[in-house]
Amino acid sequence: MPTTFDATAGQPLAERLLACLAAAQAAGGDRRGQQSAALLVVERDGGYARLSDLLVELRVDDHEQPVDELARIYRLHWLLFGRTPDADWIEVDDTLRAELVARLHALGYDAELERALGDWAGTENLEERVDGVARIDPVVLEQLRGT
C-alpha cells in the first residue's frame, strides 16, 4: 500500500486511496475474504456546493467484489460531484457555441444557450460543473456529446 500511495502522488486523495485498496486486494487482501469497502475523504468546504467538508463518503456492503464496486461508484460520484481544475476548462468559441446550441436544441432545450445548458445540466445532475457559457468543463462537454 505505501508503494502504491507514493506512486500515485499528484492524483486526488480519493483516487490514491482507491488504488491502495486495489493494491492491497491484489496482494492477498483480508484473509477472511471480501465483503465490504469504504472511502471517506474530508476537505474544508470541499463537499457539495462547497457547503460541507464531506468530499467523498461511499461504502459498499455485502458484495463479491467490493473494491471494484467502490471504484465504479466513485467514478459516478466524480462525474456528478467532481471538479475539473479551472485551467482545464475549454473556451467556448463560435464553433463550439454553435455545436452546443445544436446539441441542446436536438435534446429539446430551445432557450438561449446559458439557460438551455443550465436546464440540461440540472436534468443530468451536472449543475455543479456549469458556470456560465464563456468556458465549459470538458466533462460536461463529453457528456453532452455522448447524449
N, C-alpha and C positions, 0 to 999 in steps of 0.2 A: 504494500500500500504506500509506504513512503516514497518508493521509487516512482510509482505512478503519479503521486501527488506532485513530486518535483518535476516530472516530465511534462506535466500539463500546466506548468506555470504560465500565467498570462491569460488563461481561459477563465471564464466566470467560475466562482467558487462552486456553485451547484453542479456544473459540468465536471469539475475536478473531482468532487465527491462521488458523483456517479461513476466516473472512470475508476476511482479507488474501489468502490463496491464491486464493479465488474472484475477488476483485477483480483480482488480477494476471493471472489467466487471461482474464478479460473484457476486460482492457486489451491483450491480444495474446499473453500468455504467453511461453513459451520459443520462439524461432524454429525450434527443432528439432522442435516438436510436443509432444504429450502422451504420457506413458508411465507415470510414477510420481509419487507424492506421499507425504509422510510427516508425522507430527506427533509431537513429543516434548515433554512438559511434566513437569518435576520440581517437587516441593514437599516440604519436610521433613515426614516422616510423613504424606504425602498419599496414598500408594498403598493397595493392597488391605489392608483391615483395619487400616490405619494402621501397617503393619509395614515399609513401604519408602518411599522418596522418589519412586518412579516413579508419577506420577499418570496419565499417558497416554503410551502408546507404540504407535502404529499406523502401518502403512505399506501402500501399495497399489503393486504392481509389475505392469507389462505390462498396462495397462488402457486402453481407449479414452477414458474419462472419469475419470481418477484422482482429480481434486479432488472431483468429485461422489461418487465411490465412497468416498473418505476421509470425507466428511461423513456419508454413510449409515452407515458403520461406527462413526463417532464417536457418532452418535445411539444405536446399540445399546450401545456402551460406556458412555455416560452413563446409560442406562436401568439397566444391571446394576451399575455401579460408582459412579455419581454420588452426590452428597449434596445433599439438599434442606435449605436453612437451617432451623434449629430453629423459627424464627418462622413458617415457612410450614406446619408440620405442623398437622393438624386434630385438635381434641379429639374423643374418642370419647364421645358422649353415649349415652343409652339407645337412641335411634332408630338411630343408626349402628351401635351394638353389635349390635342385632337384625339389621340388614342384613348385617353381616359374618358373623355366625353362620349366617344363612340361605344366603348365597352360598357359604361354605366347606362347609356341610353338603351343598348341591347338588353340590359337586365331590367329595364323598366324605370330607371332613375332619370327622369327628364328635366329636373330642375337645373339651375346654373351649377357649375362644376363643384364649387365648395359645398353647397348644400347636398348635391347628389352624392358626392364622395362621403360626406359625413353620414348621410342616411344609410348608404350601403355599408359603411364601416360599422355603424351601430347594429345593423342587422347581422353582420358577420362577427360581432363582438370584437372588433378591431379598433374601436373608437379611441383607445389609449395610444394607438400608433398613428393617429392622424392629427396634424397640426397645420391647418390651412392647406393651400394648394400651390404655394411657391416651390415647395420641395416635397418629396414623397419618400416614405420609408420603403426601402426595397422589399421588405416582407409584405407590405400592403400591395405593392405593385405585382409581386409574384402571385399573391392570392387572387387579385383581380384578373390577372391574365389567365389564371388556372380555372376560373369560374366558368 
